[in-house]
Each structure stands twice: as C-alpha cells, then as structure tokens.
Amino acid sequence: MKPILILCSLLLLAACSTKYSSDEAIKKGDVVLLVRKVENLDKFQDFLKNLSTKRKSKIRITAYTIEGDPIYTDLEYNGKDLLVSYDNTNDAYGGGVKETVQCSSLQEKKTDKETEYHVAGCREPFRGRSVILAVPN
C-alpha cells in the first residue's frame, strides 16, 4: 500500500511541475489572459495590423482559469483565411475540446467595460470560446 501511495504522490508532483505557467507563456510571447489583465497585448495589436494589411501572421492566446489551468487559442492568418485552433484539454473542468476551424476575420465589439474580439465567417460552428480576447478599457 505504501509504494502505491508514494507512486501516486510522485505522479501528482510530476503533473503539477509540467503545467505551462503564465510567466513561461509571457516569456514565450503568448498573449496571456489573467483575471482582468492581459499581458503582451502589443503582440495582439501587431497581429491585428497584419490582418488589416493581409500579411501572414500567427499568435497564441493563453487564458488561465481560476484554478490556473491554461486554455490555448492559436490564430494563424495566411493572407486570406484565419485558422483558429482551440484547446482546453489542460483545463480540469474544460471538457477536453480540441478543434480547428477556418474563419474569414476577427470582429471587434466595444462595450463600456471592454473591447471584445470574436471570430467571424467560420466555415463550420466554433465550439471554443466565442470571445477570443476581451481587453478591459
């Protein structure tokens, strides 16, 4: 019984140590969504400029749940279409969704509290987050 308990403890420790931390994501250049805070926003703004000038570009947005689990949204623009990949398989409560859809653009919606960015013109339904990024005003 004791060896099983030790093995389970080691596995739990190994799983915790391999989590993609927000500090690591920021260093790698991800746009990082924390509670009411966005890091590396300039990289997202550069991506938007590239979209408007039809220049190839890609970016990763990493959102963190309250528990600290990462949820990834990768945006890749090829000069015509926007490829959106969503992955919440590292979120303990996320349901294990991993999908990629082809869309035509990002739409901006301003509210009193924030500016939201949504994917638009997708060739199939997108089960990922409807708001790709929300930037507090």
C-alpha positions as CSV (number, residue, x, y, z in Angstrom):
1,M,0.0,0.0,0.0
2,K,2.8,2.4,0.9
3,P,4.6,2.0,-2.5
4,I,1.3,2.9,-4.3
5,L,0.9,6.0,-2.2
6,I,4.4,7.1,-3.0
7,L,3.9,6.4,-6.7
8,C,0.7,8.4,-6.7
9,S,2.4,11.3,-4.9
10,L,5.3,11.3,-7.4
11,L,2.8,11.3,-10.4
12,L,0.9,14.2,-8.9
13,L,4.1,16.1,-8.3
14,A,5.3,15.5,-11.9
15,A,1.9,16.6,-13.3
16,C,2.0,19.8,-11.4
17,S,5.5,20.6,-12.4
18,T,4.8,20.3,-16.1
19,K,2.0,22.9,-16.2
20,Y,2.5,25.8,-18.6
21,S,2.8,28.7,-16.2
22,S,1.7,32.2,-17.0
23,D,5.2,33.5,-16.5
24,E,6.5,31.0,-19.1
25,A,3.7,31.9,-21.5
26,I,4.6,35.6,-21.2
27,K,8.3,34.9,-21.8
28,K,7.4,32.9,-24.9
29,G,5.4,35.8,-26.3
30,D,1.9,34.5,-25.8
31,V,-0.9,37.0,-25.3
32,V,-1.8,36.0,-21.7
33,L,-5.3,36.5,-20.2
34,L,-5.2,36.6,-16.4
35,V,-8.1,37.7,-14.2
36,R,-9.0,41.2,-15.6
37,K,-5.5,41.6,-17.0
38,V,-3.9,41.0,-20.4
39,E,-0.1,40.6,-20.9
40,N,1.7,41.1,-24.2
41,L,-1.3,43.0,-25.7
42,D,1.1,44.7,-28.1
43,K,1.6,41.3,-29.8
44,F,-2.1,41.0,-30.4
45,Q,-2.2,44.6,-31.7
46,D,0.6,43.7,-34.2
47,F,-1.4,40.6,-35.2
48,L,-4.5,42.9,-35.9
49,K,-2.3,45.2,-38.0
50,N,-1.1,42.2,-40.0
51,L,-4.7,41.1,-40.6
52,S,-5.6,44.6,-41.9
53,T,-2.6,44.7,-44.3
54,K,-3.1,41.0,-45.3
55,R,0.3,39.9,-44.0
56,K,0.8,36.4,-42.9
57,S,0.9,36.2,-39.1
58,K,0.3,33.9,-36.1
59,I,-0.2,34.3,-32.4
60,R,-1.1,32.2,-29.4
61,I,-3.5,33.4,-26.7
62,T,-3.3,31.6,-23.4
63,A,-6.1,32.1,-21.0
64,Y,-5.9,30.9,-17.4
65,T,-8.8,29.5,-15.4
66,I,-9.3,30.5,-11.8
67,E,-7.6,27.1,-10.9
68,G,-4.6,28.1,-13.1
69,D,-5.2,25.7,-16.0
70,P,-4.2,27.0,-19.4
71,I,-6.6,27.2,-22.4
72,Y,-5.0,27.8,-25.7
73,T,-6.3,29.7,-28.8
74,D,-3.9,29.8,-31.7
75,L,-4.7,32.2,-34.6
76,E,-2.9,31.8,-37.9
77,Y,-3.5,34.1,-40.8
78,N,-2.3,33.0,-44.2
79,G,-3.1,36.3,-46.1
80,K,-6.7,35.2,-46.9
81,D,-8.2,33.0,-44.2
82,L,-7.9,32.8,-40.4
83,L,-7.2,29.4,-38.9
84,V,-8.4,29.2,-35.3
85,S,-7.3,26.4,-33.1
86,Y,-8.8,26.0,-29.6
87,D,-7.6,23.6,-27.0
88,N,-8.9,23.3,-23.4
89,T,-7.6,19.7,-22.8
90,N,-5.3,21.0,-20.0
91,D,-8.3,22.5,-18.2
92,A,-9.6,20.1,-15.5
93,Y,-13.1,21.3,-16.0
94,G,-12.9,22.1,-19.7
95,G,-14.5,19.0,-21.3
96,G,-11.5,18.2,-23.4
97,V,-12.3,20.2,-26.5
98,K,-9.6,20.5,-29.2
99,E,-10.7,21.8,-32.5
100,T,-9.5,23.9,-35.5
101,V,-11.8,25.9,-37.8
102,Q,-11.2,28.2,-40.7
103,C,-12.7,31.7,-40.5
104,S,-12.5,34.9,-42.5
105,S,-11.9,37.5,-39.9
106,L,-12.0,38.9,-36.4
107,Q,-14.7,41.3,-35.4
108,E,-14.3,43.9,-32.7
109,K,-17.1,44.8,-30.3
110,K,-16.7,47.7,-27.8
111,T,-18.7,47.8,-24.6
112,D,-18.5,50.1,-21.6
113,K,-16.2,47.7,-19.8
114,E,-14.0,46.1,-22.5
115,T,-13.3,45.6,-26.2
116,E,-14.1,42.0,-27.3
117,Y,-12.7,40.2,-30.4
118,H,-14.8,37.4,-32.0
119,V,-14.1,35.2,-34.9
120,A,-16.4,35.7,-37.9
121,G,-17.2,33.9,-41.1
122,C,-16.3,30.5,-39.9
123,R,-16.9,27.6,-42.3
124,E,-18.2,25.4,-39.5
125,P,-19.5,26.1,-36.0
126,F,-16.8,27.0,-33.5
127,R,-17.2,25.3,-30.1
128,G,-14.4,27.2,-28.5
129,R,-14.7,30.5,-26.7
130,S,-17.0,32.8,-28.5
131,V,-14.9,35.8,-27.3
132,I,-11.3,35.2,-28.5
133,L,-10.0,38.1,-26.4
134,A,-11.6,40.7,-24.1
135,V,-9.4,43.7,-23.3
136,P,-10.5,45.8,-20.3
137,N,-11.0,49.5,-21.1
